[in-house]
Amino acid sequence: MGLTCKTGYYNKVMEKLIELNIPKWDIFLLYGPTDVLVKFERFNSLNEFVEKWFNPVRTIGAEERLMQRQRHML
C-alpha cells in the first residue's frame, strides 16, 4: 500500500503504522510520488485485508490530516 504524507509528517505516519502492529521491516520510507510503502503479506482474503489493514491505515491522521489523497495521472 502506498501512502502520501503531508510534508514533515513522515515519521509521525510511520509511528502510527507501527502502533497498528505492522512490523518495522514491512514499512519503507520513499522519496517521490509515494512517501511510505507498506508491505502486507499475511492475509487470507480481500475482506480480511480491508478490515484488518486497509481501513485502520486509511484512518491514520484523520484528525490531524497527516496524509494526502493521491491523485493518479493517466
RODO-2510 file (C-alpha; in nm, 4 decimals, decimal comma):
residues 74
     n   res          X          Y          Z
     1     m     0,0000     0,0000     0,0000
     2     g     0,1449     0,3358    -0,0974
     3     l     0,0802     0,6418     0,1188
     4     t     0,1433     1,0082     0,0510
     5     c     0,2200     1,2165     0,3599
     6     k     0,1986     1,5881     0,4118
     7     t     0,5413     1,7486     0,4240
     8     g     0,7151     1,6932     0,7566
     9     y     0,4820     1,4185     0,8825
    10     y     0,6657     1,1105     0,7506
    11     n     0,7966     0,9976     1,0898
    12     k     0,4625     1,0509     1,2617
    13     v     0,2836     0,8425     0,9963
    14     m     0,5432     0,5675     1,0342
    15     e     0,4966     0,5714     1,4143
    16     k     0,1187     0,5351     1,3697
    17     l     0,1730     0,2392     1,1337
    18     i     0,3934     0,0688     1,3929
    19     e     0,1205     0,1279     1,6553
    20     l    -0,1103    -0,0807     1,4304
    21     n     0,1308    -0,3728     1,4834
    22     i     0,2734    -0,3535     1,1339
    23     p     0,6335    -0,4790     1,1593
    24     k     0,9011    -0,2133     1,1043
    25     w     1,0615    -0,4235     0,8309
    26     d     0,7371    -0,4022     0,6280
    27     i     0,7358    -0,0193     0,6242
    28     f     0,9565     0,1653     0,3768
    29     l     1,0173     0,5406     0,3569
    30     l     1,0448     0,6564    -0,0038
    31     y     1,1007     0,9918    -0,1662
    32     g     0,8843     1,0507    -0,4684
    33     p     0,5167     1,0359    -0,5635
    34     t     0,4641     0,7791    -0,2848
    35     d     0,6209     0,8615     0,0533
    36     v     0,5596     0,5438     0,2523
    37     l     0,5233     0,1915     0,1190
    38     v     0,3688    -0,0754     0,3418
    39     k     0,4067    -0,4428     0,2530
    40     f     0,1207    -0,6734     0,3500
    41     e     0,1636    -1,0479     0,3069
    42     r    -0,0316    -1,2225     0,5791
    43     f    -0,3996    -1,2144     0,4959
    44     n    -0,6370    -1,4794     0,3628
    45     s    -0,8989    -1,2759     0,1777
    46     l    -0,9702    -0,9295     0,0466
    47     n    -1,2280    -0,8759     0,3221
    48     e    -0,9698    -0,9610     0,5889
    49     f    -0,7220    -0,7172     0,4319
    50     v    -0,9794    -0,4372     0,4186
    51     e    -1,0982    -0,4872     0,7766
    52     k    -0,7633    -0,5588     0,9416
    53     w    -0,5285    -0,3320     0,7465
    54     f    -0,6801    -0,1008     0,4837
    55     n    -0,9449     0,0699     0,6981
    56     p    -0,7168     0,1261     1,0017
    57     v    -0,4317     0,2593     0,7844
    58     r    -0,6713     0,4858     0,5973
    59     t    -0,7829     0,6486     0,9225
    60     i    -0,4283     0,7361     1,0353
    61     g    -0,4079     1,1040     1,0957
    62     a    -0,7696     1,1706     1,0041
    63     e    -0,7983     1,4381     1,2734
    64     e    -0,4565     1,5890     1,2050
    65     r    -0,4659     1,5252     0,8284
    66     l    -0,1221     1,3634     0,8182
    67     m    -0,1770     1,2051     0,4788
    68     q    -0,2865     1,3386     0,1439
    69     r    -0,5008     1,1725    -0,1165
    70     q    -0,3018     1,0531    -0,4115
    71     r    -0,4020     1,1846    -0,7487
    72     h    -0,3367     0,9386    -1,0227
    73     m    -0,2340     1,0718    -1,3606
    74     l    -0,3157     0,8763    -1,6714
***
